[in-house]
């Protein structure tokens, strides 16, 4: 890993498809609102803890965000009934969370979780870097590109076909996708070359 801080984050993003949440009849017990309160997380951007989508723990600074893919023109806040919380709807998220893999979270004895495929995560970071509200030159956008570059370079060594397939999938999803990826790669000539070499 790079070791320069680009690999670190203080955020935990939890994503679920809104339609899946509506289809599930089960609900988490106890509620996530009760769980976060017990863990001393405070709701952000809302007085009603049942309608917020972000929570922060004051002691650690850890931020938990609930996300869901947006298939509409506008991004907004959607309900995830199965989890009993709201979620921020985002474009491009459906690409990231499709076909997740299992991994062990390093907590106590270990916790089995589902995470995005690393090749999709890398390509998605190229898109996110171009979408940052504070601009493509912001610190967060720079960190997005660093993470993408490191992952793509690492995976190109023994899984080049996975990188190329994820890249081709995203590029085939429309002109806006291609524009966002292209603008990020315009600043990353070495990464662009690595991706192109994955096709060989």
Secondary structure by P-SEA (a helix, b strand, c coil): ccccccccccbbbbbbcaaaaaaccccccccaaaaaaaaccccccccccccccbbbcccccbbbbbbbbbcccbbbbbbcccccbbbbbbccccccccbbbbbbcccccbbbbbbccaaaaaaaaaaaaaacccccccaaaaaaaaaaaaaaaaaaaccaaaaaaaaaaaaaccaaaaaaaaaaaaacaaaaaaaaaaac
